[in-house]
Amino acid sequence: GQVPAEAETLSRPGRACPSLPPTGTKAIAGFNTMQSNIPSGKIAFVDEILATKSNGSFRVTGHLASFDASKDVATITSTESKGKLQIRTNLLEDFPFKIGALFQFIGEFNAKEKFLRARVARNVDGMDTKLYAEAIKLCRKHGRLPM
C-alpha cells in the first residue's frame, strides 16, 4: 500500500506513522487498512462496552476526562453513560488529546481488564451527541445496527 501524496508523517521518538490531516484520523504504523481484514468496530455506548463479557472490536464516542501521556492511557465519559472507559493509546501517534474534547475511538476491548486499545482516534467536537445517540437507538430499533 502506498501512502497518498498529501499524507504527512508525524512521529514520536522511535515511531513514525502516515496520517491524512483533513480527517483527523490516525492510522496504526505497520497496518495497511485498505487491504486488511481489520473490523470496523460495533458502535456502542460506554456502559454497553463496560457490560460486555467478551473481547471485541468497538467504536465509542466520549469526552476526554483524563489523559496520562507517560502511560498512554486516556479516560472518556459520555452523557449517555454513567461509567468511565479506559482507553489505551499506545497504538496512536502524536494525537492532540485535549481534556473535555469529544473523541471517537475504534479499537479492541479487553473484557477481562475493561479497557479499549484504540487503533483509530478522531476529534469529533461539534457533533450533536444527543442526535447521534438518538440515531443509534433508532437504527437498532429498526434492525439497521447490531448490538
C-alpha positions as CSV (number, residue, x, y, z in Angstrom):
1,G,0.0,0.0,0.0
2,Q,1.2,3.4,-1.0
3,V,0.7,6.5,1.2
4,P,-1.2,9.3,-0.6
5,A,0.9,12.2,-1.7
6,E,-1.0,14.6,0.6
7,A,-0.2,12.5,3.7
8,E,2.3,13.8,6.2
9,T,4.5,11.8,8.5
10,L,4.2,12.6,12.2
11,S,6.4,10.8,14.7
12,R,7.0,10.1,18.3
13,P,10.6,9.1,19.2
14,G,11.2,5.7,17.6
15,R,7.9,5.6,15.7
16,A,6.5,7.1,12.6
17,C,3.1,6.9,11.1
18,P,1.4,8.3,8.0
19,S,-1.8,10.2,8.5
20,L,-4.2,12.2,6.4
21,P,-4.6,15.6,8.1
22,P,-8.1,16.5,6.7
23,T,-9.9,13.7,8.5
24,G,-8.1,13.9,11.9
25,T,-7.9,10.1,11.9
26,K,-4.6,8.4,12.8
27,A,-3.5,5.1,11.3
28,I,-1.5,2.4,13.0
29,A,2.1,2.0,12.0
30,G,2.6,-1.2,10.1
31,F,-1.0,-1.7,9.0
32,N,-2.4,-1.2,5.5
33,T,-6.0,-0.7,6.4
34,M,-7.1,-0.7,2.8
35,Q,-6.0,-4.3,2.3
36,S,-6.5,-6.0,5.7
37,N,-9.4,-7.5,7.5
38,I,-9.4,-5.2,10.5
39,P,-13.0,-5.0,11.9
40,S,-14.7,-1.6,11.8
41,G,-15.9,-1.9,15.3
42,K,-19.5,-2.2,16.6
43,I,-21.0,1.2,17.5
44,A,-21.6,1.2,21.3
45,F,-22.0,3.4,24.3
46,V,-19.5,3.4,27.2
47,D,-21.8,1.5,29.6
48,E,-22.6,-1.1,26.9
49,I,-18.9,-1.8,26.4
50,L,-18.2,-2.0,30.1
51,A,-21.0,-4.5,30.5
52,T,-19.6,-6.7,27.7
53,K,-18.2,-10.0,28.9
54,S,-16.3,-10.9,25.8
55,N,-13.5,-9.2,23.8
56,G,-14.5,-7.4,20.7
57,S,-14.0,-4.6,18.3
58,F,-15.9,-1.4,19.2
59,R,-16.4,2.2,18.1
60,V,-17.2,4.6,21.0
61,T,-17.6,8.3,21.4
62,G,-17.0,10.3,24.6
63,H,-15.5,13.3,26.2
64,L,-11.9,13.1,27.3
65,A,-11.9,13.1,31.1
66,S,-8.2,12.5,31.6
67,F,-5.0,11.6,29.7
68,D,-1.7,10.3,31.0
69,A,0.9,10.6,28.2
70,S,3.6,8.8,30.2
71,K,1.3,5.7,30.4
72,D,-0.6,6.1,27.1
73,V,-3.9,5.9,29.0
74,A,-7.0,8.1,28.5
75,T,-10.4,8.0,30.2
76,I,-13.6,9.0,28.5
77,T,-17.1,9.7,29.7
78,S,-20.4,10.3,27.9
79,T,-23.7,11.9,28.7
80,E,-25.4,8.6,27.6
81,S,-23.5,6.5,30.1
82,K,-22.6,6.6,33.8
83,G,-19.3,4.8,33.6
84,K,-15.8,5.8,32.5
85,L,-14.0,3.8,29.9
86,Q,-10.2,3.5,30.0
87,I,-8.6,3.9,26.5
88,R,-5.1,2.6,25.9
89,T,-3.5,4.9,23.3
90,N,-0.1,3.3,22.7
91,L,-1.0,2.5,19.1
92,L,-1.9,6.1,18.3
93,E,0.7,8.5,17.0
94,D,1.1,12.1,18.3
95,F,-2.6,12.7,18.7
96,P,-3.6,16.0,20.4
97,F,-5.6,14.9,23.4
98,K,-7.4,17.9,24.8
99,I,-9.3,17.4,28.1
100,G,-13.0,18.0,27.6
101,A,-12.9,17.5,23.8
102,L,-15.2,15.0,22.1
103,F,-13.4,12.0,20.6
104,Q,-14.4,8.8,18.8
105,F,-12.2,5.7,19.2
106,I,-12.2,2.4,17.3
107,G,-10.3,-0.4,18.9
108,E,-10.3,-3.8,20.6
109,F,-11.9,-4.2,24.0
110,N,-10.3,-6.3,26.7
111,A,-13.2,-7.6,28.7
112,K,-11.1,-9.1,31.5
113,E,-9.2,-5.8,32.2
114,K,-12.0,-3.5,31.0
115,F,-10.0,-1.3,28.6
116,L,-10.2,-0.4,24.9
117,R,-6.9,-0.5,23.0
118,A,-7.5,2.3,20.4
119,R,-6.2,1.8,16.9
120,V,-8.1,4.9,15.5
121,A,-8.9,8.1,17.2
122,R,-10.5,11.3,15.8
123,N,-11.7,14.5,17.3
124,V,-15.5,14.9,16.7
125,D,-16.0,18.2,18.6
126,G,-19.2,19.8,17.3
127,M,-21.0,16.6,16.8
128,D,-24.5,16.7,18.3
129,T,-24.2,13.8,20.8
130,K,-27.9,13.7,21.7
131,L,-28.8,13.4,18.0
132,Y,-26.1,10.8,17.5
133,A,-27.4,8.7,20.4
134,E,-30.9,9.0,19.1
135,A,-29.9,7.9,15.6
136,I,-28.1,4.8,17.1
137,K,-31.1,3.9,19.1
138,L,-33.5,4.3,16.1
139,C,-31.2,2.3,13.8
140,R,-31.1,-0.5,16.4
141,K,-34.9,-0.4,16.9
142,H,-35.4,-0.9,13.1
143,G,-32.7,-3.6,12.8
144,R,-30.2,-1.5,10.9
145,L,-27.5,-1.6,13.5
146,P,-26.4,-4.5,15.7
147,M,-25.6,-4.5,19.4
